[in-house]
Amino acid sequence: MSDKYLKDAYGLDTPEATRTHYQKWASSYDAEVGSHGYATPGRVAEALWSQMPEPQTPVLDYGCGTGLSGKALHDTGFQVIDGVDPTPKMLEGATAKEVYRNLTTFEITDPEPLEQDAYKAITAIGVIGTGAAPPETFDLLMKALPKGGFLAFSFNDHTLDDPSFTTRLNDWLDMGAARLLFREYGPHLPGMDLKSDVYVVEKT
């Protein structure tokens, strides 16, 4: 199987380029990442469950794509999952998974696409990073959470190499605006020898 879309994904540098790329990739996305053993969705879902084992608490799956993240959340025990993604074609795949309560799209250039305090938990699984959502997305998601809310997310190796992403996280932690509850480095795409850090932070 060709890895064309996967390899090109890490070089995208504008929101429009990102949306166009994922729109084209949608039909082969699951097969392509699956062929490399995409492990991060399950790891993030389990990390969130370790801090919030609440099946009926709604979770927002931000950047849900084709729904691999929602399926992982569902398989872990979460039963009320809403997904948002800027790519309509990817959402068709998410709909087919039949694990979401609601699925909606948003404009990728919208500075405030989320309702504030609507969810106790938000996930961004394989979303914030090089070639995907920019570092300021971390701020956007943290601001959307209520106090005591959880953000569960991942940074892959490419993203960890770019300090602008970890700096956003560390700014929140250093200011005392967030507390790190979980961090674990482990497999991301084992078939490509890529790993990721999985995190759960609590807004304080």
C-alpha angles and dihedrals in degrees: 000000000000117000092198097123094041095051093044092050093077093059100055112120109176133053090239093051089049094052093046091049095050092044089059093041096050099095095052100029099100093047094046098050090036091058087062094049098253100214106168099086093059092044094051092045092052091046091054091046089053088061100033113025092177113132095190099045107106116244124199112218101204114202089011094172113180091350102260087129093049091049090052091050091048093047090051093055110272110130104179110060128160121190133204127185135160093223115081094195091055090051089059087064091047091052090054091057090067094210100108129090092201134006123193138169127221137193109268091220094051106118093207111029096153134077110238120247092359095125133040089205132035126182127202103184113185087340111107109062153076110333092008132060115353125243093263088066086077090061092046092054095044091050090052091058124088119234107284091027123135132232114196114189147142139231115200125211093270090053094045087056090061109072093201089079100047089042090063091053093045092049090059092045095045092050090051090240090122138025124217108231101167138016127165133165114215148121120337107159102357092182089064094037090244122146135189142204113237118205141184117193129181122216109234 
